């Protein structure tokens, strides 16, 4: 598979969110001290690092959603 192609069957509900999710990915990786490849090819990254980034992104998205829901019910 060529660099930059994505085999994932996941699709964004809001396609415009792609840029914000990419930014979040870089922020989380930087906080964890993990270097994201500049060429966009993740094949040489350690699986543990990519999993750590994904897990922390999920944790942060859940936290944001919880904060928004808590604000709606006050």
Backbone torsions as a table, in degrees:
resi	resn	phi	psi	omega
1	UNK	NA	135.6	-177.9
2	UNK	-74.6	155.5	179.1
3	UNK	-61.1	138.2	177.1
4	UNK	92.0	-12.1	178.3
5	UNK	-85.0	151.6	-176.1
6	UNK	-125.9	121.1	179.2
7	UNK	-88.4	-5.5	-174.5
8	UNK	-62.3	138.9	176.6
9	UNK	-89.5	-3.0	178.4
10	UNK	-70.4	140.5	175.3
11	UNK	-132.2	146.8	-178.9
12	UNK	-76.5	137.7	175.9
13	UNK	-68.5	-38.1	177.0
14	UNK	-116.3	96.0	-175.8
15	UNK	-56.0	-27.9	-179.9
16	UNK	-67.7	-12.8	-179.2
17	UNK	-78.4	-8.7	-176.5
18	UNK	-55.7	-46.1	-179.0
19	UNK	-64.9	-40.7	179.0
20	UNK	-65.8	-38.7	178.2
21	UNK	-67.6	-38.5	175.9
22	UNK	-62.4	-43.2	178.6
23	UNK	-61.4	-41.6	178.4
24	UNK	-62.9	-39.8	179.1
25	UNK	-60.1	-45.5	-179.9
26	UNK	-67.5	-38.7	178.6
27	UNK	-63.5	-45.6	-179.5
28	UNK	-64.0	-45.2	179.7
29	UNK	-60.0	-42.0	179.6
30	UNK	-64.3	-42.6	178.3
31	UNK	-60.6	-35.1	-178.7
32	UNK	-86.5	-5.9	-179.2
33	UNK	75.9	25.7	-179.7
34	UNK	-102.3	128.9	-179.5
35	UNK	-85.7	121.3	176.6
36	UNK	-85.1	131.7	178.9
37	UNK	-60.7	133.5	-179.0
38	UNK	-69.3	-26.2	-178.6
39	UNK	-82.3	-4.4	177.3
40	UNK	83.4	1.0	180.0
41	UNK	-94.0	117.9	-175.9
42	UNK	-97.7	2.6	-176.5
43	UNK	-61.6	-24.7	-179.7
44	UNK	-94.5	-0.2	179.3
45	UNK	-82.0	150.3	176.8
46	UNK	-71.2	135.5	-178.3
47	UNK	-57.2	-36.7	179.2
48	UNK	-59.6	-40.7	-179.7
49	UNK	-66.8	-45.3	-179.5
50	UNK	-65.5	-36.7	177.3
51	UNK	-66.7	-38.0	178.4
52	UNK	-64.4	-43.1	178.4
53	UNK	-61.7	-49.2	-179.1
54	UNK	-61.1	-42.0	179.4
55	UNK	-64.2	-40.7	179.2
56	UNK	-71.4	-33.7	175.1
57	UNK	-63.2	-46.6	179.4
58	UNK	-60.0	-45.4	179.4
59	UNK	-58.7	-43.8	-178.8
60	UNK	-68.1	-40.0	179.0
61	UNK	-64.5	-39.3	177.0
62	UNK	-64.7	-41.4	179.1
63	UNK	-62.1	-42.8	178.3
64	UNK	-62.5	-44.2	179.6
65	UNK	-63.4	-41.6	178.8
66	UNK	-62.4	-40.9	178.9
67	UNK	-64.7	-40.6	178.9
68	UNK	-66.8	-40.9	178.6
69	UNK	-66.6	-40.2	178.6
70	UNK	-62.7	-35.8	178.9
71	UNK	-70.6	-28.0	-179.5
72	UNK	-74.5	-27.2	-173.4
73	UNK	-101.3	12.1	178.8
74	UNK	-89.5	NA	NA
